[in-house]
Amino acid sequence: FTLLNDEEVNLSLSFGRLNLLKRLNPSLYEDFNKILYGKSDDILDLVTMVYVAYWCANYGKVENLYKQDDFYELVDFNASELSRVFTALTQPKKK
């Protein structure tokens, strides 16, 4: 996923990382769960989902993980691309 500063960041979701997120940041985990189960009608929720995937892919692996607000500033306002990423993260193609 490419941020506005041209940095490429990894995105990934896994149950192990989500469990860690639940323990370390319960509020963000709850937001993620609401989005995943369709209890959302806010465009920023697409960015939240991408941020959670960024957090899961990078926590403990990069020295300076972006804070949520800083990450939002680096995401291009492109709802169709965010929707595509959201779908790819939550409904991966079968191998």
C-alpha positions as CSV (number, residue, x, y, z in Angstrom):
1,F,0.0,0.0,0.0
2,T,1.5,3.4,-1.0
3,L,1.2,6.4,1.3
4,L,1.1,10.0,0.1
5,N,4.8,10.3,1.0
6,D,5.5,7.5,-1.5
7,E,6.4,5.0,1.3
8,E,5.3,1.5,0.6
9,V,3.9,-0.2,3.7
10,N,2.8,-3.8,4.3
11,L,-0.8,-4.6,5.1
12,S,-1.9,-7.9,6.7
13,L,-4.6,-9.3,8.9
14,S,-4.2,-12.4,11.1
15,F,-6.0,-13.7,14.2
16,G,-2.7,-13.7,16.2
17,R,-2.1,-10.0,15.5
18,L,-5.7,-9.1,16.0
19,N,-5.6,-10.8,19.4
20,L,-2.5,-8.7,20.2
21,L,-4.3,-5.6,19.1
22,K,-7.3,-6.5,21.3
23,R,-5.0,-6.6,24.3
24,L,-2.9,-3.5,23.5
25,N,-5.5,-1.2,21.9
26,P,-9.1,-2.5,22.8
27,S,-10.8,0.6,21.4
28,L,-9.2,0.3,17.9
29,Y,-10.0,-3.5,18.0
30,E,-13.6,-2.7,18.8
31,D,-13.7,-0.2,15.9
32,F,-12.3,-2.8,13.6
33,N,-14.9,-5.4,14.7
34,K,-17.8,-3.0,14.1
35,I,-16.5,-2.2,10.6
36,L,-15.9,-5.8,9.7
37,Y,-19.4,-6.8,10.8
38,G,-21.1,-3.9,8.8
39,K,-22.0,-1.6,11.7
40,S,-20.5,1.4,10.1
41,D,-21.4,4.2,7.7
42,D,-18.4,6.5,7.9
43,I,-15.9,6.8,5.1
44,L,-13.1,7.1,7.7
45,D,-13.8,3.5,8.6
46,L,-12.1,2.4,5.4
47,V,-9.0,4.1,6.5
48,T,-9.3,2.6,10.0
49,M,-9.4,-0.9,8.4
50,V,-6.3,-0.1,6.4
51,Y,-4.6,1.2,9.5
52,V,-5.4,-1.9,11.5
53,A,-4.0,-4.0,8.6
54,Y,-0.9,-1.7,8.7
55,W,-0.6,-2.1,12.5
56,C,-1.0,-5.9,12.3
57,A,1.6,-6.2,9.5
58,N,4.2,-3.9,11.1
59,Y,3.9,-3.9,14.9
60,G,7.2,-5.0,16.4
61,K,8.8,-5.1,12.9
62,V,9.4,-1.4,12.2
63,E,11.1,1.0,14.5
64,N,8.6,3.9,14.3
65,L,5.1,2.7,13.7
66,Y,2.8,5.5,12.5
67,K,0.3,6.6,15.0
68,Q,-3.3,6.4,13.8
69,D,-3.8,10.2,13.2
70,D,-0.5,10.5,11.4
71,F,-1.3,7.5,9.2
72,Y,-4.7,9.1,8.2
73,E,-2.8,12.2,7.0
74,L,-0.7,9.9,4.7
75,V,-3.7,8.1,3.0
76,D,-4.9,9.4,-0.3
77,F,-8.6,10.4,-0.5
78,N,-9.6,7.7,-3.0
79,A,-12.6,5.8,-1.7
80,S,-12.7,3.3,-4.6
81,E,-9.0,2.3,-3.9
82,L,-9.7,2.0,-0.1
83,S,-12.8,-0.1,-0.8
84,R,-10.7,-2.4,-3.1
85,V,-8.0,-2.7,-0.3
86,F,-10.7,-3.4,2.3
87,T,-12.2,-6.1,0.1
88,A,-8.8,-7.7,-0.5
89,L,-8.0,-7.7,3.2
90,T,-11.3,-9.1,4.4
91,Q,-12.2,-11.4,1.5
92,P,-8.9,-12.8,0.1
93,K,-9.0,-14.9,-3.1
94,K,-8.8,-18.6,-2.5
95,K,-5.5,-20.2,-3.5
